[in-house]
Amino acid sequence: MKPLKPMKVNYLALRVIRELSGASQSGVAAAVGMERANYAHIEAGRRPGTAEQIVKIARALRVPVGAIAVMGAEVLVDAEAVA
């Protein structure tokens, strides 16, 4: 498997989905296994997430990856590989 590329995130959708779900940044970060500050950087668009991180975030929020990520075909294949 080739290395996972950073995945473009729809930052507004990510924040809105998290807030509507009632989850905190700390709660999502803990579910994904990352520090809250790192999650906050991804959510704010200051740092890209890896495909693996974005897939885990989508799972934690119980939404399809496509709801929070903008994916090219090659990234979609990589995201499916970590599913």
DSSP file (Angstrom, degrees, kcal/mol; ACC not computed):
  #  RESIDUE AA STRUCTURE BP1 BP2  ACC     N-H-->O    O-->H-N    N-H-->O    O-->H-N    TCO  KAPPA ALPHA  PHI   PSI    X-CA   Y-CA   Z-CA
    1    1 A M              0   0    0      0, 0.0     3,-0.1     0, 0.0    77,-0.0   0.000 360.0 360.0 360.0 135.8    0.0    0.0    0.0
    2    2 A K        -     0   0    0      1,-0.1     3,-0.1     3,-0.0     0, 0.0  -0.396 360.0 -81.3 -75.6 158.3    1.3    3.4   -0.9
    3    3 A P        -     0   0    0      0, 0.0     2,-0.3     0, 0.0    -1,-0.1  -0.241  50.6-105.4 -60.2 145.5    1.7    6.1    1.9
    4    4 A L        -     0   0    0     -3,-0.1    71,-0.1    74,-0.1     3,-0.1  -0.533  34.5-139.4 -73.5 135.6   -1.5    7.9    2.9
    5    5 A K        -     0   0    0     -2,-0.3    46,-1.0     1,-0.1    -1,-0.1  -0.544  29.4 -89.2 -90.2 157.8   -1.7   11.4    1.6
    6    6 A P  E     -A   50   0A   0      0, 0.0     2,-0.4     0, 0.0    44,-0.3  -0.405  46.7-136.3 -60.2 146.0   -3.0   14.4    3.6
    7    7 A M  E     -A   49   0A   0     42,-3.2    42,-0.9    -3,-0.1     2,-0.3  -0.901  10.2-120.7-111.6 134.7   -6.7   14.7    3.0
    8    8 A K  E     -B   70   0B   0     62,-0.7    62,-2.6    -2,-0.4     2,-0.4  -0.569  32.3-152.1 -72.6 132.7   -8.5   18.0    2.3
    9    9 A V  E     -B   69   0B   0     -2,-0.3     2,-1.4    60,-0.3    60,-0.3  -0.869  20.2-131.0-111.5 139.3  -11.1   18.6    4.9
   10   10 A N     >  -     0   0    0     58,-2.7     4,-2.6    -2,-0.4     5,-0.2  -0.739  31.7-170.8 -82.1  91.9  -14.3   20.6    4.6
   11   11 A Y  H  > S+     0   0    0     -2,-1.4     4,-2.4     1,-0.2     5,-0.2   0.860  78.0  50.4 -61.1 -41.2  -13.6   22.5    7.8
   12   12 A L  H  > S+     0   0    0      1,-0.2     4,-2.7     2,-0.2    -1,-0.2   0.937 112.4  47.1 -63.7 -46.0  -17.0   24.2    8.1
   13   13 A A  H  > S+     0   0    0      1,-0.2     4,-2.9     2,-0.2     5,-0.3   0.908 110.7  53.1 -61.7 -41.7  -18.8   20.9    7.7
   14   14 A L  H  X S+     0   0    0     -4,-2.6     4,-2.4    54,-0.2    -2,-0.2   0.940 112.5  43.3 -59.5 -48.2  -16.6   19.2   10.2
   15   15 A R  H  X S+     0   0    0     -4,-2.4     4,-2.8    28,-0.3     5,-0.2   0.932 115.5  48.1 -64.2 -45.9  -17.2   21.8   12.8
   16   16 A V  H  X S+     0   0    0     -4,-2.7     4,-2.9     1,-0.2     5,-0.2   0.923 112.8  48.0 -63.1 -44.5  -21.0   22.0   12.2
   17   17 A I  H  X S+     0   0    0     -4,-2.9     4,-1.8    -5,-0.2     6,-0.2   0.920 113.2  48.3 -62.0 -43.7  -21.3   18.2   12.2
   18   18 A R  H  X>S+     0   0    0     -4,-2.4     5,-1.5    -5,-0.3     4,-0.6   0.941 114.1  45.7 -62.1 -46.5  -19.4   17.9   15.5
   19   19 A E  H ><5S+     0   0    0     -4,-2.8     3,-1.0     1,-0.2    -2,-0.2   0.909 112.5  50.3 -64.4 -42.2  -21.4   20.7   17.1
   20   20 A L  H 3<5S+     0   0    0     -4,-2.9    -1,-0.2     1,-0.3    -2,-0.2   0.814 107.1  55.4 -65.6 -29.3  -24.7   19.3   15.9
   21   21 A S  H 3<5S-     0   0    0     -4,-1.8    -1,-0.3    -5,-0.2    -2,-0.2   0.648 112.2-122.1 -77.0 -13.0  -23.8   15.8   17.3
   22   22 A G  T <<5 +     0   0    0     -3,-1.0     2,-0.2    -4,-0.6    -3,-0.2   0.535  65.0 140.1  84.3   6.5  -23.1   17.4   20.7
   23   23 A A      < -     0   0    0     -5,-1.5    -1,-0.3    -6,-0.2     2,-0.2  -0.544  45.2-136.7 -84.3 148.6  -19.5   16.2   20.7
   24   24 A S     >  -     0   0    0     -2,-0.2     4,-2.3    -3,-0.1     5,-0.2  -0.596  25.0-112.5 -93.6 162.3  -16.7   18.3   22.1
   25   25 A Q  H  > S+     0   0    0     -2,-0.2     4,-2.8     1,-0.2     5,-0.2   0.913 121.1  52.3 -58.3 -41.7  -13.3   18.7   20.4
   26   26 A S  H  > S+     0   0    0      1,-0.2     4,-2.4     2,-0.2    -1,-0.2   0.897 108.4  50.3 -62.1 -40.6  -11.8   16.8   23.3
   27   27 A G  H  > S+     0   0    0      2,-0.2     4,-2.0     1,-0.2    -1,-0.2   0.914 113.2  44.0 -65.7 -44.1  -14.3   14.0   23.0
   28   28 A V  H  X S+     0   0    0     -4,-2.3     4,-1.9     2,-0.2     5,-0.2   0.933 113.5  51.8 -66.1 -44.9  -13.7   13.5   19.2
   29   29 A A  H  X>S+     0   0    0     -4,-2.8     5,-2.6    -5,-0.2     4,-1.7   0.910 110.4  48.4 -58.3 -43.2   -9.9   13.7   19.7
   30   30 A A  H  <5S+     0   0    0     -4,-2.4    -1,-0.2     1,-0.2    -2,-0.2   0.901 110.2  51.4 -64.6 -40.6  -10.1   11.1   22.5
   31   31 A A  H  <5S+     0   0    0     -4,-2.0    -1,-0.2     1,-0.2    -2,-0.2   0.816 115.1  43.2 -65.0 -29.9  -12.2    8.8   20.3
   32   32 A V  H  <5S-     0   0    0     -4,-1.9    -1,-0.2     2,-0.2    -2,-0.2   0.693 114.1-116.4 -89.0 -21.4   -9.7    9.2   17.4
   33   33 A G  T  <5S+     0   0    0     -4,-1.7     2,-0.3     1,-0.3    -3,-0.2   0.845  73.7 112.3  87.5  37.3   -6.6    8.8   19.6
   34   34 A M  S   <S-     0   0    0     -5,-2.6    -1,-0.3    -6,-0.1    -2,-0.2  -0.911  72.7 -89.2-134.6 164.7   -5.1   12.3   19.2
   35   35 A E     >  -     0   0    0     -2,-0.3     4,-2.1     1,-0.1     3,-0.2  -0.415  35.2-121.4 -69.5 148.3   -4.5   15.4   21.3
   36   36 A R  H  > S+     0   0    0      1,-0.2     4,-2.9     2,-0.2     5,-0.2   0.885 112.5  56.3 -58.7 -40.0   -7.3   17.9   21.4
   37   37 A A  H  > S+     0   0    0      1,-0.2     4,-1.9     2,-0.2    -1,-0.2   0.895 106.6  49.1 -61.8 -40.1   -4.9   20.6   20.1
   38   38 A N  H  > S+     0   0    0      2,-0.2     4,-1.8     1,-0.2    -1,-0.2   0.920 112.2  48.0 -65.5 -43.0   -4.1   18.5   17.0
   39   39 A Y  H  X S+     0   0    0     -4,-2.1     4,-2.9     1,-0.2     5,-0.2   0.929 109.4  53.9 -61.0 -44.4   -7.8   17.9   16.3
   40   40 A A  H  X S+     0   0    0     -4,-2.9     4,-2.1     1,-0.2     6,-0.2   0.871 106.1  52.7 -59.5 -37.9   -8.5   21.6   16.7
   41   41 A H  H  X>S+     0   0    0     -4,-1.9     5,-2.0     2,-0.2     6,-1.3   0.898 111.2  46.4 -64.7 -40.2   -5.9   22.4   14.1
   42   42 A I  H ><5S+     0   0    0     -4,-1.8     3,-1.0     4,-0.2    -2,-0.2   0.941 113.1  49.0 -65.7 -46.8   -7.5   20.0   11.7
   43   43 A E  H 3<5S+     0   0    0     -4,-2.9   -28,-0.3     1,-0.3    -2,-0.2   0.833 113.0  47.5 -63.3 -33.0  -11.0   21.4   12.4
   44   44 A A  H 3<5S-     0   0    0     -4,-2.1    -1,-0.3    -5,-0.2    -2,-0.2   0.533 113.5-117.0 -86.3  -6.3   -9.8   25.0   11.9
   45   45 A G  T <<5S+     0   0    0     -3,-1.0    -3,-0.2    -4,-0.6    -4,-0.1   0.616  83.2 117.9  82.4  11.6   -8.0   24.2    8.7
   46   46 A R  S   <S+     0   0    0     -5,-2.0    -4,-0.2    -6,-0.2    -5,-0.1   0.683  80.7  25.1 -82.8 -18.0   -4.5   25.1   10.1
   47   47 A R  S    S-     0   0    0     -6,-1.3    -2,-0.3    -8,-0.1    -1,-0.2  -0.994  80.3-125.0-146.6 135.5   -3.2   21.5    9.6
   48   48 A P        -     0   0    0      0, 0.0     2,-0.3     0, 0.0   -40,-0.1  -0.447  24.4-134.3 -75.8 156.1   -4.3   18.8    7.2
   49   49 A G  E     -A    7   0A   0    -42,-0.9   -42,-3.2    -7,-0.1     2,-0.1  -0.776  20.2-111.1-102.8 155.5   -5.2   15.4    8.5
   50   50 A T  E  >  -A    6   0A   0     -2,-0.3     4,-2.5   -44,-0.3     5,-0.2  -0.402  33.3-107.3 -74.6 163.2   -4.0   12.1    7.1
   51   51 A A  H  > S+     0   0    0    -46,-1.0     4,-2.5     1,-0.2     5,-0.2   0.905 122.5  53.7 -57.3 -40.9   -6.6    9.9    5.4
   52   52 A E  H  > S+     0   0    0      1,-0.2     4,-2.1     2,-0.2    -1,-0.2   0.915 109.2  47.3 -61.8 -43.5   -6.4    7.6    8.4
   53   53 A Q  H  > S+     0   0    0      2,-0.2     4,-2.5     1,-0.2    -1,-0.2   0.916 112.5  48.9 -64.3 -42.5   -7.2   10.4   10.8
   54   54 A I  H  X S+     0   0    0     -4,-2.5     4,-2.6     2,-0.2    -2,-0.2   0.891 110.3  50.9 -67.1 -39.0  -10.1   11.7    8.7
   55   55 A V  H  X S+     0   0    0     -4,-2.5     4,-2.3    -5,-0.2    -1,-0.2   0.923 112.0  47.9 -61.8 -43.4  -11.6    8.3    8.4
   56   56 A K  H  X S+     0   0    0     -4,-2.1     4,-2.5     2,-0.2    -2,-0.2   0.890 111.1  50.7 -64.9 -39.3  -11.3    7.9   12.2
   57   57 A I  H  X S+     0   0    0     -4,-2.5     4,-2.0     2,-0.2    -2,-0.2   0.930 110.0  50.0 -63.8 -44.8  -12.9   11.3   12.8
   58   58 A A  H  X>S+     0   0    0     -4,-2.6     5,-2.4     1,-0.2     4,-0.7   0.912 111.7  48.6 -59.8 -42.9  -15.8   10.4   10.4
   59   59 A R  H ><5S+     0   0    0     -4,-2.3     3,-0.8     1,-0.2    -1,-0.2   0.917 109.4  52.1 -63.1 -42.9  -16.3    7.2   12.3
   60   60 A A  H 3<5S+     0   0    0     -4,-2.5    -1,-0.2     1,-0.3    -2,-0.2   0.859 115.1  42.0 -62.3 -34.5  -16.3    8.9   15.6
   61   61 A L  H 3<5S-     0   0    0     -4,-2.0    -1,-0.3    -5,-0.2    -2,-0.2   0.495 110.6-126.0 -89.3  -4.6  -18.9   11.4   14.3
   62   62 A R  T <<5 +     0   0    0     -3,-0.8    -3,-0.2    -4,-0.7    -4,-0.1   0.909  68.3 120.5  59.1  46.9  -20.9    8.5   12.7
   63   63 A V  S   <S-     0   0    0     -5,-2.4    -1,-0.2    -6,-0.1    -2,-0.1  -0.926  71.4 -92.0-130.9 158.6  -20.9   10.2    9.2
   64   64 A P    >   -     0   0    0      0, 0.0     3,-1.9     0, 0.0     4,-0.5  -0.392  36.9-117.3 -65.2 149.9  -19.5    9.1    5.8
   65   65 A V  G >> S+     0   0    0      1,-0.3     3,-1.7     2,-0.2     4,-1.5   0.879 114.2  63.8 -55.0 -39.4  -16.0   10.3    5.1
   66   66 A G  G 34 S+     0   0    0      1,-0.3    -1,-0.3     2,-0.2     5,-0.1   0.668  89.6  68.1 -61.8 -17.1  -17.4   12.3    2.2
   67   67 A A  G <4 S+     0   0    0     -3,-1.9    -1,-0.3     1,-0.2    -2,-0.2   0.756 117.4  20.8 -73.0 -24.0  -19.4   14.4    4.6
   68   68 A I  T <4 S+     0   0    0     -3,-1.7   -58,-2.7    -4,-0.5     2,-0.3   0.477 117.7  65.2-122.2  -5.5  -16.2   16.0    6.0
   69   69 A A  E  <  -B    9   0B   0     -4,-1.5     2,-0.6   -60,-0.3   -60,-0.3  -0.902  61.2-143.6-125.8 150.1  -13.6   15.4    3.3
   70   70 A V  E     -B    8   0B   0    -62,-2.6   -62,-0.7    -2,-0.3     2,-0.4  -0.956  37.1-169.3-106.1 114.4  -13.0   16.6   -0.2
   71   71 A M        -     0   0    0     -2,-0.6     2,-0.2   -64,-0.1   -64,-0.1  -0.883  23.2-153.2-120.2 137.7  -11.4   13.6   -1.9
   72   72 A G     >  -     0   0    0     -2,-0.4     4,-2.4     1,-0.1     3,-0.3  -0.546  44.2 -99.7 -86.9 166.7   -9.7   12.9   -5.2
   73   73 A A  H  > S+     0   0    0      1,-0.2     4,-1.9     2,-0.2     5,-0.1   0.882 122.1  50.9 -58.4 -41.8  -10.0    9.4   -6.6
   74   74 A E  H  > S+     0   0    0      1,-0.2     4,-1.6     2,-0.2    -1,-0.2   0.858 111.8  47.1 -68.5 -33.3   -6.5    8.4   -5.4
   75   75 A V  H  > S+     0   0    0     -3,-0.3     4,-2.9     2,-0.2    -1,-0.2   0.880 108.1  56.1 -73.6 -37.6   -7.2    9.6   -1.8
   76   76 A L  H  X S+     0   0    0     -4,-2.4     4,-2.3     2,-0.2    -2,-0.2   0.907 106.6  50.4 -59.3 -42.1  -10.5    7.8   -1.8
   77   77 A V  H  X S+     0   0    0     -4,-1.9     4,-1.5     1,-0.2    -1,-0.2   0.930 112.1  47.1 -61.8 -45.2   -8.8    4.5   -2.6
   78   78 A D  H  X S+     0   0    0     -4,-1.6     4,-1.0     1,-0.2    -2,-0.2   0.899 110.9  51.7 -63.7 -40.8   -6.3    5.1    0.2
   79   79 A A  H >X S+     0   0    0     -4,-2.9     3,-0.6     1,-0.2     4,-0.5   0.895 108.6  51.1 -63.5 -39.7   -9.1    6.1    2.7
   80   80 A E  H >< S+     0   0    0     -4,-2.3     3,-0.7     1,-0.2    -1,-0.2   0.828 102.4  61.9 -66.4 -30.3  -11.0    2.9    1.8
   81   81 A A  H 3< S+     0   0    0     -4,-1.5    -1,-0.2     1,-0.2    -2,-0.2   0.799 106.3  44.5 -66.8 -28.4   -7.8    0.9    2.5
   82   82 A V  H <<        0   0    0     -4,-1.0    -1,-0.2    -3,-0.6    -2,-0.2   0.505 360.0 360.0 -92.8  -4.4   -7.7    2.0    6.1
   83   83 A A    <<        0   0    0     -3,-0.7    -1,-0.2    -4,-0.5    -2,-0.1   0.487 360.0 360.0 -68.6 360.0  -11.5    1.4    6.6
